[in-house]
Amino acid sequence: MLTSISISVTLLALTGLLGTTTTAAPLSHSIQVGERPLYLTDRLAPGPLRDQLQQCDLSNISPQPFSIAHRGAPLLYPEHSLASYLAAIRQGAGVVECDVTFSQDKQLVCRHSQCDLHHTTDILLRPELAARCDQPFQPYNAETGAAASAQCCTSNFTLDEIQSLCVRMEGFDPKAKSAVEYINGGPDWRSQLHGHCERPMSHDESIALIDSYGLAMAPELKQPDVVMPYRGFSQADYANAMVEAYVSADIQPERVFLQSFNLADIQHWLTHWPDYAQQAVWLDGRSSQNGFDPQNPDTWQPSMQALADLGVRYIGPPLWMLVTHQDGVVVPSVYAEQARAAGLEIIAWTVERSGDLRDGGGWYYQTIAPITDDASMVLQLLDVLKHQVDVHAVFSDWPATTTYFSHCTAE
């Protein structure tokens, strides 16, 4: 009963927010970074960084533009849900991200990809909707070793149908024998404690919520998983629709960081929405090129200068592209140096998304894996990114960490 009341009150509050405008005063909120950043600080080796952080006054923290909420706060809350966004806001994120895709009725919704409903919601437990997925649930096959699988896309359902689902923590169990086992899987470091029936957020709702707190927004136009144009909805229509939502909500361009991995989307915005494109972020996917090496510019196409010449002002690489290690410490990579030399602003992704850092840190830490053996590497990495690479901001799955670091190292 308490859960039902809580959900009803939350939805009523959100409905009220949809009526807010940018002329209203932003909602006030007390920012709390919690104990995790302090735990990470305790684990740092003695030295100037540890001393500076331990002496930090946490009594009056303001939202930090350096701290970008990656899908909200999905370390502990289901991504792209109201609960996840509110957690990120309360942790002091100055910028909040909505990954944007579209529904069957061409409405924009916050989901990390067009085809992720099967491992981020409870759709497989809704027979009437699951029957319309592109691929129904298939259990693990012990004889062949084929992993359990499914595919359910936003383009299979209307926005109302998507918002009838419960958002769950991202992840699945590849050895699941049932749909329940499948959706309850995922990394053991990503808690299932919160949000057992959080509501998916539409793009418009995310704008209203973030605007009500006076914060900036980082929408990412996700690559469609359907053939475009989709029912007459072209890629240009899709790119336009995302920007038009901010124009309609009277959100000023300087509060919006458009994002896309597709360079053509950036060029489209530069041509058709030049005011909003000034902070457009090209998310760098060049690591998929054969032989890519962040220390060797000959393996990158196009070059940093070529990107700048195209009008790109912001570039968004993963953490590992920006750093390497030397004499046991983290240092900037050639990639980072050349991006800055070309005049590009850098937004890095994503800290607090790698789980246990005791054994190399995984994909996000691959270029500094030999010296990554403790959770405090998060703070060491942020220190290099801010003070040596000079990044504009950093995405985080737990924005409290980047908020804390930014606040405590402010000059």
N, C-alpha and C positions, 0 to 999 in steps of 0.2 A: 504493500500500500504506500509506503513512504517513497518507493521508487517511482510509482505512477505520479504522485503529487509533485515530486522533484522535477520530473520531465515536463509536466504540464506547466509548472511555474516558469521553467526555463524557456519553453516555447512561447509563452505569453510575453515574457521579457523580450525575446528576440523579435516578436511581432511588433512590439512597441518601438524597438530600435529601427525597424524598417521605415518608420515615419520620421526619423531624424533627418536633419539637413546639415550641411556644412556651416550654416550660420549659427547653429546652436553651440553653446560652450561644450568642450569635450568632457566626457565623464571623468571624474577624478578616480584614481585607484592607487592604493598603497602597494608599492613594489617590494616583493620579498624574494630574495634569491635562495633562501633555504640553506640546508646544511651541506649539500653536495659540493658547491664550490669551495667551502671551507675544508672539507675532507680532501679535496684535490690539492689545496694549498698545503695542508699538513704533510702531504706526501712528497712535496718538492724537496730537493736537496737544499741545505742551507746556502743562502746567497742573497744577492740584491732583490731578485724577483720575489722570493719567499718573504723577505722582510717587508717589501713594499705592500704586498697583498695582505699580510698579517696586520699591518698597521692601518689598514683601510677603514674609514668610517662608513658604515653601512646604514646609518640612521636615516638618510634622506637621499634615496636613489631616484633618478628620473629616467624615463625611457631612453634607451641608447640606440641611436641610428646604426652603430656598429653591429648591433645584435639583431639578426634576422631570424624570425621563427620559421623553420623549415616544416611546412605542413602543420604548423601549430607547435605542440610539444609532444611529439609521438613516442618519445622514450617511455612515457607512462600513460599517455592518453591516445585514444584512437584518432588517427590523422584525419585532418579536414572535418572535424566535428566541432560543434560549438564548445564543448568542454576542452578540447585541445587548444582552440584559439584563445579561450579565456585564460587557460593556464599560461600560455605564452605571453599574453598581455600582462598578466599579474607578475610574471617574471621579468618584466621590463624590456621586452623586445620593442625596438623602435620601428620595425618593419615586420609585417606579417604576410606570409605567402599563401596564395590560393593557386593550386595547379588547376588549370581550366581545361575541361573537355566538354562535350555536348551530348545531349540526350536524343532519343528518337524524335522528339518534337522540337529539336534544334534549340533547346534551352541550355544555358551554360551552367555547369555544376562543378564544384571543387572535388576532383578525384585525381589521384596521382597519374593514372593512365586511363584510357578509354575502356580498357578491358582488365579491370582489377577487382570488380565487384565480388568475384568468387573467393578472393582471399583478403578482402578488407570489410566485408559485410556478411550478414547472415542469409544472403539470398538463396544459398543451397538448401536452407531449411524451410524455404517458402515454396512448396511444390508448384503452386500456380504460376509463380514467376520463374522458378528454376527450369521449368519445362521450356521456356523461351530463350534460354541461354544458347550461345553458339555451340557449346560442348557441355553436355550434362556431366555430372560427377562420375568419374571412373576410379574405382578403388585400386589400391596398390596390388600389383600382380606378383606374387611371390615366386611364381615359376619363371617368368621372363625378367623380373626385376624392374618392370615398367612402373614409374612413379605414379602415384595418385594424381589426378589432374581434373581440370574443369576450365571453362572459359565463359565468363559472363560480362557483357560489355554495356556501357551506358547507352549506346546506340540501339540496344534491344528494348529499351524501356523509356517511358515518359519521365519527365522530372518528378511528377507526383508519385509515380511508382518507385523511383529511386529514393525519394524522401520518406517512403513508408518503411524502408529497410533500417536495420540497426547496424551502425558502423562498429566494427570490431578492430582489435589490434591487427596490423598487417602481418601476414605470415600464414603458412600452411604446413601440414604434416605430409611429406611425400610418401610415407608408408601407411597412410590412413586407410582403414577398411570401411569407414563410413564418413558421411558428410560432416557429422559432428566432430569426429576426430580430425578431419581435414582442416576445418576452420579454427580449431583450438590449437593448431600447431604454430610454430614460429620460434625465433631465437629465444633462448632461456633468459637472456638479459632484458628482454622487452616485456614489461609487466602486463599481466592480464587483470590487474586489480581494479582498474577504473573503467567506467564507461561500457557496461555490458549492453546497453541499448541507446547509444548516442545517435543523433539524427544527422544524416548527410546535409552539408551546407550547399546552397546554391551560390553561384558567383555573386549575384545581387545581394544576398544576405551577408556574405563575407564583407562586401564593400560597406554596407550599412553598419555592421558591427565594428569594423576597424575604424571607420570614420567617426563613430560615436566616441571613441577614445582619442581622436585626433592624431592617429598614427599613420605611417606610410604603408604602402601596399606593393606587393611584388607578385603580380599574376604571371603564371607561366603558361603559354599556349602549348598544350601538349600535342605531340604528333598524332594525327588520327590513325586509328587501326582499321578504318573502313576506307574504301576507295572514294576519293574526292573527285568531282563534287558529289556530295551525299544528298540525294533527293533535292537537287538544285542548289545545295548549300556548298559554295566553293571555298577553297582555302582562303581566298581574299575576303569572302563574306565572314568566315570564321574569325580571321584576324581583326576585321573591322568590328565585329560584334563585341569582342572583348574590350576594345578601346571605347566603343560607344557607351558601354555600361558606365565607365568613369565620367564621360562627358555628361551623360544623363543625370548622374548623381552629383554633378557639380564638384567633382574632385579635381583639384588643380594638378597640372602635369608634374610639378616638382614633388608631388607626394606619390608618384607612381613609377615603379621600376618594371616596365614590360620585360618579359623574358621569353626566349625560345632557343632551342638547339638548331632550328632551321634558319640559316643565314638569310634566306629569301624572305622570311617573315620580318626580320629586322629591316631589310631594305624596303619592304612594303610600308612599314610604319614610318621610316625616314621620308618616304615619298608622299604618303597620304596623311600622316599624322605627325608632322615634324615636331610639334611642341611636346607631344607625349613620347616621342622617340629619342629625345635628348638623353634620357637615362635608360634607354633600352639596353638590355644585357644579352649579348650573344653567349649562350651557354656552350662552352667549348667541348665538342665531342671528338676532337682530332686524335684522341688516344686510341680510337678504333682503327686508325690508319696503320697499315703494316709497318713495323719497325719504329713506331713513334717513340721518341726519347726526349724528355724535357730538357736534357742537357745538349741536344744536337738540333739546332734550328733547321738543318737540311731535311729533317724528318717531319717538319710541319708544313702543311699546305692548307690555306694560304699563310703567308708570313704575317707577323704582327704589324709591320708597316702597311702591308696590303690591306689588312682589316681596317686600320686607321684611315687609309685612303678611301675606303668604301663608305666612311662615315660612322663606323662603329666607335663608340666612346667607352663602353663598358664591356668587359669580358669576364665570363664566369667559369673558371676551371675547377676541377676537384682539388682537394688539398694537396695531394701528392705531387701534382705537377709543379707546384710553387716552391718546393723545398727539396733539399738533399741533405746529406750529412758529411761532416768533415771534422776529423779529430774528436769524434764523439759528441758533437753538438749539431743542432739543426741550423742550416744556413739556406739562404735563398738559392733557387735554381737559376740556370741560364734563361729558362722560360720566363720566370718572374722578372728578371733583369731586362729582358728584351720587351716584355709587355709594358713595363714602366718607361723604357726608352722611347717607345712608340707613342707615349702619351695616353695609354689606355688605363682607365680605372679598373681595379680588380675586385670582384666579389667572389669569395671562395666558398666551396661546399664540400662536406658537411661535417662539423664536429659533433660529438656525442651520438654518433650513429654506428660505431664500430664495436660496441660491447667491450669485452675484456681486452685491455691493452698490454697484458703481461707477456704476450708472445707475438709481437710484431704489429698488432693492430689491424691486420687485414687490408682490404683493398685501399682504403682511404689513406693508409700510412705506408704504402709499399716502398716508397723511395727513402723512408727513414726507418724501415722495419728493423735493421740491425741494432738500432739504439732505442727502440720502443719496447720497454719492458715494465712499464708502470702507468697507472691511470693519470699521473701528474703530467704525462707527455701532452695532454690536452692544453694545459696552461703554458708549457714550454713552446708548443707550436703556435699558440695564439700570440705569444710574445714576439716571435720571429715574424709572423704574418703582419702584425700591427707596426712594429718598430723598424723592421728591416725591409720587408717586402712592401710595406705601406699600402696594405689592402684597404679598400673603402669599407667593407663590411664582411661578415662571416655568417653563413647559415648554420643553424644548430637545431638538433632534435630536442635539446633541453636548453632553451634560451637563457636560463638563469646563469649558466656558466659564462657565456659571452657577455651578458649584461654586467655581471660581477667584474669580469676582467676589464671591460671597457671603462666602467665607473672607477675602478681602483687604479687604473693606469692613465687616467685623464691628465693632460698636461696643463 
